[in-house]
Amino acid sequence: EYIRKQVEDGRPSIIKCVQSGCNATVPFELCSELLGTKSPVLAKLQQALAEAKIKNKVYCPNRRCSAPMEAPCEEDEFYPHAVCPSCSQELCAKCGVKWHHDLSCKQFAELPAHLRGDEDVALLRMAHEEQLRRCPQCS
């Protein structure tokens, strides 16, 4: 019951001993024995422990996913491009949003919110590649 409560209250990464004054942590194996291997609480604990090990954490920008992942280092070949291991969403590890292809983070951030969709970014990229300009009357 104690372990379940700790996990449900959002403190799952370190389960401390219940004895007053004891700072020992309860090993995952013991939690597994007590909760049972098919317990959803154990699955949540396992996920939290794995997430706690991620040092340079970034979250998937996909609202249906939001999985945590290790952000690529600046030295990585494709930095800041990253791909969520859970849902395959491409993202920018530098600014934490959907991948914005040929736009810098600053350029993407300056876009009005209604122009930040995948199709809009693709259109802007094509316009840039084709060197298209707005009609002077529409500008």
Legacy VTK file of the C-alpha trace (Angstrom):
# vtk DataFile Version 3.0
C-alpha trace
ASCII
DATASET POLYDATA
POINTS 139 float
0.000 0.000 0.000
2.844 2.399 0.890
4.606 1.859 -2.439
1.368 2.285 -4.384
0.663 5.542 -2.547
4.172 6.872 -3.244
3.831 6.106 -6.948
0.316 7.529 -7.236
1.334 10.701 -5.377
4.025 11.365 -7.973
7.044 10.360 -5.894
7.881 7.091 -7.583
11.529 7.471 -8.496
12.778 6.977 -4.929
10.770 4.760 -2.612
12.169 5.236 0.897
11.958 2.808 3.785
8.864 3.322 5.955
10.866 3.238 9.209
11.236 6.663 10.768
14.799 7.940 10.444
15.823 5.338 7.878
16.997 6.769 4.562
17.348 3.451 2.744
15.529 3.045 -0.542
13.331 0.080 -1.360
14.925 -1.900 -4.218
12.889 -2.284 -7.378
13.024 -6.072 -7.038
11.272 -5.883 -3.668
8.663 -3.516 -5.097
8.109 -6.029 -7.882
7.602 -8.833 -5.365
5.197 -6.794 -3.264
3.179 -5.318 -6.116
3.237 -8.249 -8.524
4.802 -8.225 -11.965
1.537 -7.402 -13.749
0.711 -4.439 -11.525
0.082 -1.128 -13.329
1.676 0.585 -10.321
4.861 -1.413 -10.918
4.812 -0.401 -14.592
4.473 3.246 -13.581
7.322 2.849 -11.079
9.513 1.231 -13.723
8.773 4.061 -16.149
9.574 6.686 -13.507
12.858 4.988 -12.634
13.848 4.876 -16.305
12.875 8.528 -16.743
14.905 9.544 -13.688
18.030 8.169 -15.392
17.647 10.547 -18.346
20.128 13.366 -17.854
19.445 15.775 -20.715
15.686 15.347 -20.914
13.385 16.659 -23.611
9.725 15.765 -24.069
7.966 14.777 -27.258
5.877 17.727 -28.499
3.131 15.380 -29.714
0.218 15.989 -27.329
-0.818 12.341 -27.514
2.661 11.165 -26.528
4.763 13.608 -24.448
7.314 10.855 -23.825
10.567 11.898 -22.178
13.768 11.155 -24.048
17.454 11.924 -24.023
18.111 15.043 -26.078
20.902 14.756 -28.620
24.150 16.551 -27.808
25.205 19.576 -29.800
28.098 17.473 -31.103
25.707 14.935 -32.646
25.637 14.931 -36.434
21.956 15.786 -36.780
21.581 18.120 -33.771
19.070 19.599 -33.006
16.936 17.142 -34.982
15.567 14.292 -32.869
12.938 11.586 -33.238
10.683 10.420 -30.423
11.327 6.719 -29.757
7.702 6.236 -28.689
5.712 7.813 -31.522
8.357 8.743 -34.153
7.462 12.441 -33.995
10.330 14.557 -35.311
11.284 17.380 -32.985
13.793 20.118 -32.398
15.754 19.281 -29.266
16.949 22.867 -29.027
13.547 24.531 -28.694
11.386 21.494 -27.850
8.791 21.792 -30.606
7.907 19.821 -33.727
10.777 19.710 -36.183
10.789 22.915 -38.201
13.058 21.737 -41.035
14.862 24.627 -42.694
13.645 27.281 -40.288
15.846 28.309 -37.398
14.356 28.148 -33.919
14.120 31.934 -33.949
12.357 32.006 -37.324
9.914 29.334 -36.189
9.200 31.140 -32.917
8.494 34.345 -34.824
5.832 32.661 -36.957
2.261 33.395 -35.931
0.770 30.399 -34.114
-1.591 29.656 -37.006
1.394 29.171 -39.359
3.270 26.622 -37.257
1.570 23.503 -38.601
3.462 20.937 -40.678
1.775 22.022 -43.896
2.525 25.692 -43.242
6.188 25.006 -42.541
6.400 22.873 -45.700
4.843 25.684 -47.744
7.237 28.247 -46.271
10.184 25.941 -46.997
9.045 25.448 -50.602
8.542 29.196 -51.008
12.062 29.775 -49.727
13.560 27.089 -51.987
11.702 28.399 -55.025
12.513 31.983 -54.025
8.842 32.885 -54.153
7.772 36.303 -52.900
4.441 37.710 -51.807
2.568 39.859 -54.238
3.329 43.533 -53.413
-0.382 44.186 -53.136
-0.866 41.345 -50.590
2.158 42.196 -48.456
LINES 1 140
139 0 1 2 3 4 5 6 7 8 9 10 11 12 13 14 15 16 17 18 19 20 21 22 23 24 25 26 27 28 29 30 31 32 33 34 35 36 37 38 39 40 41 42 43 44 45 46 47 48 49 50 51 52 53 54 55 56 57 58 59 60 61 62 63 64 65 66 67 68 69 70 71 72 73 74 75 76 77 78 79 80 81 82 83 84 85 86 87 88 89 90 91 92 93 94 95 96 97 98 99 100 101 102 103 104 105 106 107 108 109 110 111 112 113 114 115 116 117 118 119 120 121 122 123 124 125 126 127 128 129 130 131 132 133 134 135 136 137 138
